[in-house]
Amino acid sequence: MEFFNSLDPFLKVFWFIAIPTSVVFLIQTVMTFTGTDASDGTSADFDGDLQHGDAPFQLFTFRNLINFLLGFSWTGISFYGSIENRFLLVLVSVLVGSAFIAAFFFIISQIQKLAEDNTFKIDSTLNQVCSVYLAIPPKKSGRGKIQVSVNGAFHELDAITENEKIESSAMVRIVKIESSNLVVVERV
């Protein structure tokens, strides 16, 4: 503690910011890697209308504050002996803290590019070849069922035909989409 008391008050400020910020950063890191952290930096930590189009993440989050203070404080400590001008030291520290936030944004945007949207959209079935699961009655007189593979997953849909009856296990092509769960098919 004697070491800390002998420091210049300006340097003490950097240490007062660096120590708790580093502890919180380590806790956040452990929580992220253990999966107990539900936030990924993409939502604000307060209520407010900050939605601007397709912005993938918010600027004002606790994680971004910690990232900024981490870069700010450790830069101030690291360059305290090298940069004599206090204003320049604070300016460099602010720039490095901002660079930490920019680096975090870059990393998050790269991670979000890895995301895959596997939401089933019936429009993606148009012109797909699939198999008949339950026989389809002729000329829209009833419904049958088909199994179609979309994005590696099988989906069961109701199907009708404008032609003759199509028996089970036959291969058909989806030619028209009638509703969210009904398609028109024809024999391949």
HUPEZI-V652190 format. One line per field, one symbol per residue. psi: psi as a letter, one per 30 degrees, with the letter a starting at -180 (. if undefined). burial: I if it has 9 or more other ideal C-beta (glycine too) atoms within 8 Angstrom, else O. A space follows every 50 residues. Layout:
psi = ???
burial = ???
This chain:
psi = feeefflkeeeeeeefeeeeeeeeeeeeeeeeffgfjfkggfllglklig jibhkflkeileeeeeeeeeeeefeeeegefejejeeeeeeeeeeeeeee eeeeeeeeeeefffkkjgkkkffffkgkklkkekkkllhgfakaklkkkk hgkkkklkkllfblkklkflklkjfkjeafgklkllk.
burial = OOOOOOIOOOIIIIIOIIOOIIOIIOOIOOIOOOOOIOOOIIOIOOOOOO OOOOOOIIOIIOIIIIIIIIIIIIIIIOIIOOOOOOOOIIOIIIOIIIII IOOIIOOIIOIIOOOOOOOIOIOIIIOIOIIIIOIIIOOOOOIIIIIIII OOOOIOIIIIIOOOOIOOOIIIIIOOIOOOOIIIIIIO
